[in-house]
Amino acid sequence: IAAIIHRQVGEALDVPSRVKAPKLPSPPLFSGSVNDPVAFLTYVETITTWMRAQFMGGPDVDAYRVTLLKTLLTGNALEWFIEHVEGQSGPVSVPYEFTSVICALHRRFI
């Protein structure tokens, strides 16, 4: 999981200033209802590819990726995020790191 995240958004994408981020549809939401490791890895690939295409790579936007992740969750996964990431009662410590949150989601739901 960490390798996928690092490959996709670990570094900022170096693009000319004339290139603007495309308007892409949001990736599918993750609910945590299906305990499928392959589907979870596909989800991580999908959201990190989408983030890369939106120029959200690099360490300076890591906290923003965590915030954005909340909009890509639903159901039990969203409830978990609100309680454990935003509520500080769980396995993710401040400062939040996107990789840590994704790995904690994996531990909880897969």
Buried (B, 14 or more C-beta within 10 A) or exposed (E): BEEBBEEBBBEBBEEEEEEEEEEEEEBEBBBBEEEEEEEBBEBBBBBBBBBBBBBBBEEEBBEEBBEBBBEBBBEBBBEBBEEBBBEEEBEBEEEBBBBBBBBBBBEBBB
